[in-house]
Amino acid sequence: MTDKDLRKHSKIMVDGVEQAPSRAMLRAVGFEDEDFAKPQIGICSTWSMVTPCNMHINKLADDVKKGTDPAGGKGIIYNVLTISDGISMGTEGMKYSLVSREVIADSVETVSGCMGHDAIIAIGGCDKNMPGLMMGMARLNRPSIFIYGGTIQPGPNHTNVVSVFEAVGGHAAGKVSDIELKQIEDTAIPGPGSCGGMYTANTMASAIEAMGMSLPNSSAQDAISAEKENDCISAGEAIMHLLEHDIKPSDIMTRAAFENAIKVTIALGGSTMPCCTCWPWPIRSAWNWSWTISTGSAPPCPCSRTSSPAAST
């Protein structure tokens, strides 16, 4: 394919005398003359300091550019919102949770659709931004890759956010003292990354990888690690391959891919959340699918164990 073929969306934005004003604005954000001849890759970051799941994703977005730009693309980082189920749980704030998935999907479609991105790499790491990103990429149906932000390091004695919930219950039952509860609260969540169990984020990451929308092993890496940095750089390089061969989400997320995701979720004893977050992806896109997935649609798959990702301390 020619360079023009790789730029079917961005060339509308930047080619020709009439688009000089557009190019002038893009120069202000770092474009040079040669960049206008490159396919534009939207790098969708969910960076935010509202939750540890996403507090490091700005750096991962920078790592993606280390892959896209040397490979011949022009990476453009933008941000979409995220909320935290873990923080808002049990409060009025939780009423915004599922709604945020739709807002995130709308945001991906709005920004990359409006700005003429030729491909999309989205980085997520929390319950609703992960399916929201997938829905947005499915709607636009341009070459796309999802990157999981990675799992958090464990606290002392392999504690995590559920350890804190359990300690609250133990405290109510009189089995955990005030001091013990405070100790768990202070140490169970030591830094960046998604909750360190086979909860929604790690389950969704595994399902997305099984579906083929992430690079191999993306779901199994620590948030802060050389492996995750390399995953981001590799995704930046791989998106150029998808562009060159015009491989889109509708080519990857087939019925067989969804069945793979179901089987992996069952085998890992993962969260039940994919039941309400995965299936809208094809339904709310422009794909003309007439099939449904039910409990009997895929071959039986045993649950091997209930997994809990935990890096060494």
N, C-alpha and C positions, 0 to 999 in steps of 0.2 A: 504494500500500500504506500501511497505518497504521503508527504507531510500534510498536504491539504486534506487527504482522507482522514487523517488523525485529528483534524481540527474542524470537524463538521459543525461544532457549536461555537467554539471560540472565534473562528474566522468571521462570523457574523458580527461579533462585537468589536473586532480590532482591525479588520482589513479595509483598505480603501481610504480615499481622501475624506469621505464623509465621516469616518470614525476617528478622525484626528482628535476631537475632544475626549473620546473614550481613552485613546492611547495616552493623552496628556495626563489624565487622572491616574492611570495605571503607572505612569513613570514616577509619580509621587510616592507610590508604595513599593518601588524598587525595580520596576521593569526597565530593561535596557532594550536597545533596538532589536537584538537577536531574540529576545524573549517572545516577541510578538509572532514569531514564526514557529513557536513550539506549542504543542497541545497543552492546554491548561488543566491542571489536576486540582480539583477542590479537596483540600485536606480539612475535614470536618472534625474539630476538636470539641470535646465536652468538658474542657477544663473549668473548674470552679473550686472555690474554697468552702463550699457549703458541705462537703463530704470528703472523707479520705479516699473514697473510691476514685475520685477524679482530680485530686489536687496536684497530681504529677503529669497530667495528660498534655499540658502545654509543652513540656520537654519532649514527650513522645511525638508530638506534631512536628517539632523541629527536627527530630530524628528522621521522620518520614521524608522531609524535604532533602535530607542528605542522600536519600535514594532516588527521589523523583528527578531532581535537577541534573545530576550527573548522567542520568539515564536518557536525557533528552526531553524531559517534560518541564513544565513550569508550575511548581507547587504553590498554591495559594491557600493560606491558613485562614479559616474562619471559625467562629464559635457558635454553638447552640446551647441552650439552657440545660440544666439537670436539677433534679430534686433528689432527696434521700428518703426512701421508705424507712430505713432503719432509724433515722432521727425523728421522722414525723409519725411513726407508728403509734396508734392509740390516741392520737389527737385529731382535731379538726383538719389539720394540715394533710392528713392522709387522703382526704377527699380530692386533693389535687393530683394524686399519684397517677392513676390511669389516664387522666386527662393530659398529663404532661407528655405521655407517649405520643399522643396525637399532635401536640404542639411541636415536639421535636421532629417528628416526621414531616410536618408542614414546613418547618424551618429548613431542613435539608433540601426539600423540593424547591422551596422559595429561593434560597440563596444560590444553589448550584444551577437551578433552572434559569433564574434571572441573569446570572453572570456568565452564562454560556460555558460552564465547565465541561470539558470533554470526557472526564472520568472523575470518580470520587473515591477517596479513601477516608473512611470514618473510624474514629477511635472512641470506644465507649467502655464503661466499666461500672454500670449500676443498673438496678432492676428495670427501669423504664427507658433509660436512654439507649440501651442496647437494641431492644425491639423497635424503638422509634427510629433509630438510625437505619435499621434494616428496611423498615417500611418506606422511608424516604428514598433510599437507593433503589428499591424495587419499583416505586412509582416512576422515577425518572428513567430507569432501565438503561443506564449508561454503564460502561465498564466500571466495576466497583470492587473494592476489597474492604472487609471489616477487620479492624485490629482490636483485640481485647487489651484493655489497659493493664491487666495482670492482677494476681492475687496478692493480698497483704501478707507481710511477715506475721507469724504468730506471736502472741504474748507469752509470758513465762508459763511453763507447763502446758504449752500448746493451747492457750486460751484464745478466744475470739469473741465476737459480739454476742453470740449465743451464750457464752459463759457468763456475760453480764446479765442477760435476761434470766438465766437460771439462778444467779446469785440473788437477784431481786425476789424471785419466788422463794428461795431458801431463807432470805431475810424475813419475808412475810410469815413463813412457817416457824420462825424462831431458830433455824438451824445455821444461819450465817449472821455473824455479828456486824455491827456498824463498821468496825475497822476492817474486817474481811471484805465487806462489800466495797468499801472505798479503795482497797488495794486492787481488787479486780477491775473496778472502774478505771483506775489510773493506768493500768498496765496492759489490759487485754487487747487494745487497738493501738499499736506502737507507731504507725506511720502510714504512708500511702498504699493504696491498693484496695481491691474489693474484698468483701467479707470472706474470711478464710475458712469456708466450709462449702459443701456442695449445696449451697443455697442458690438463689435465683441467678446471680451474676456468673458464677462458675458453671452452673448448669447451662445457661444460655450460651456461654462461650464455647462449651463443648459441643452443643447442638449446632451452633453456627459453623464451627470447624468441620463437623461431620457432614454438614450440608455442602461444604465446599466454598464458602464465602470468606474464609480466613486461610492464611497459609498454615501448613502443618506445624503443630505444636504451639500455635498462638495461644490456645486456651490453657496451656500447662506451664506458663512462665510467671515468675514473680514480677510484680510491678516494677520494682527497682532491681534490675539485673542486666548484665551484658546481653543475655539471651533476648530480653524484651527490646532492648535497643536495636539489636541485629534484626529482630522480627520487623520492626518499623522500617528500617533501611531496606530490607528485602522486599517488603510490601511496596515501597516506593519504586523499586526496580521492576517488580512483577506487574504493576499496573500498566507499564508500557507494553508488555507482552499482550495483555488483554486488549489494549487499544489496537495494537497492530493486527490482531485477529478478530476484532470486533466481538469479543466474548462479553456478554451482558448477564445481569442477574437472572433474566428469564431463561438463559441457556444453562445456568448452573442450578437454580432452585427448582428442580423438577419434582415430580411425585416421588421418584426413587430417592432424591436427596432429602425430602421431608421424612421419608420412612427411615433413612439412615439416622436422622436427627432423633426420631422417636426411639429407635432402638438404643442409641447411645445414652439417651436420658434415662431409659429404663434400666439399662445395664449398670449405670453409675449410681442408681438410687437417688437421682437428682430431684430437684425441686419440681413441684407440680405447676409452677408458674408458666412454663412454656405452653400449657394447654390454653391459656388465654392471651398469650403474647406472641406466639409463633404464627398461628393460623391466619391472622389478619394480613400477613405479608402478601400472599398472592391475591387474597380476596379484595384488598384495597389498592391494588395496582391495576394497570390496564390489561393484564393478561387474561386471555379468554379461556379460563379453566372451568371445566364442568364437573370435576371430581371432588369428592369429600373424603376426609380421613376419619375413620371411626376406629373403635378398639379392635375390630377384626380385620383392618385393612392391611396390616403388616404381619410378617411371620412372627411367631412368638419369640420373645427374647427374655431370658432369665435376668433377674437382678443379681449381679455378681457380689455387690457389697454397697454399703453406704459410704461414700468416699468423703474425705475431709482434707482438702489441699493444705499443706503446712510445710513451709520451708524450714530449714534448720535455723535455730536461733544462734 
